[in-house]
């Protein structure tokens, strides 16, 4: 108990500063609610009726009455029409949405939860048995920093038995959820079968798990610092530099991808598993220069040669077909008729007298590339030139009156191009649109 009180005291919370307490009405959360209230803090009790058991409404009234009797602010809500599929995750998201609404309503910086030492043991063992990440194997943190508040778990130093004994000795009332005695859920099986064995070996086994947590967390923090350092270096504006990424150790590669993905699923990480990370790694290692995969919730990841683009949005442009008379503006740049030019690059072409038109690239387009005998698909030309997918969609082509492609401005010229010392009637020049570097 002394460690719990010192932990709370070290938070330096003033007595007029509201703190939100997640309280189910069970022995653990009632213990926490009582302790915080006795310390003179301004406590807001946050209770959720999940409507799973017939006793739920009675427990709601019990919590409301207890708070009224002990000068505690009571805030309750009810979960209605929850889906039976994946109920636990849905309920968790509902609870924390409610808690965050209270955080904002009371301008609070703290959410207290009643996770204790036995919970830490169960969480670690469950994650070891089913597999997890380095951070997952550590269990849960005593304090979790959110953008505008902190989740605090001060009961980590106590066991379930110590909490219930304190409640009984200090006449703290609480409700018992009988489903906790059933072995249908994985956590209950660990609680009823594994924990008694461990506690028989060492009655203070939870303290050993705290040491284990601290050790694993230290390693995680060290690795995480490396990950953040490399993320700042390699990942900018939704783009991961694959040349830099491939220089990393395999372990860091995996962790860096997980951290980047976290940016796109800040509150819904359970949607993403190791299979998704493996799919991304497989795409990176593929010999194919361009690939796209779609993660849950429509998040697209696109490989473009030496870049990996997250939250990729394919650009779309309306069809156009314009005759070249003076100047033509396209999505990727402008095409001009010029009188003279010494340029012989792919940004300038010399042609015989005809009508010429600018249009967008279409499926199946081909061109007789200059100095080549056979026709080549425009798509293959652009891939060989490593033109990014979204840039390909913006590129124009120039066609003659017969509909033959004579030029991909800035990329390739066809056999229709006349040498600078030849007999030509028109010079076309392409000026590429400058990208905003800001």
NORLIN-V122315 format. One record per helix or strand of 2 or more residues. SS is the DSSP state (H for helix, E for strand). FROM is the first residue (numbers start at 0). LEN is the number of residues. If there is no record, write none. Layout:
# NORLIN-V122315
ss=SS from=FROM len=LEN
ss=SS from=FROM len=LEN
This chain:
# NORLIN-V122315
ss=H from=1 len=8
ss=E from=17 len=5
ss=H from=26 len=12
ss=E from=41 len=8
ss=H from=55 len=14
ss=E from=72 len=6
ss=H from=86 len=19
ss=E from=109 len=3
ss=H from=116 len=14
ss=H from=133 len=4
ss=E from=142 len=3
ss=E from=149 len=3
ss=H from=153 len=4
ss=H from=159 len=10
ss=H from=177 len=4
ss=H from=185 len=16
ss=H from=204 len=30
ss=E from=234 len=2
ss=E from=238 len=3
ss=H from=241 len=4
ss=H from=249 len=15
ss=H from=268 len=3
ss=H from=273 len=12
ss=E from=289 len=6
ss=H from=295 len=3
ss=E from=298 len=6
ss=E from=306 len=4
ss=E from=320 len=3
ss=E from=326 len=4
ss=E from=332 len=6
ss=E from=347 len=4
ss=E from=356 len=4
ss=E from=365 len=2
ss=E from=375 len=2
ss=H from=377 len=7
ss=H from=388 len=6
ss=E from=395 len=4
ss=E from=404 len=4
ss=E from=411 len=3
ss=E from=425 len=7
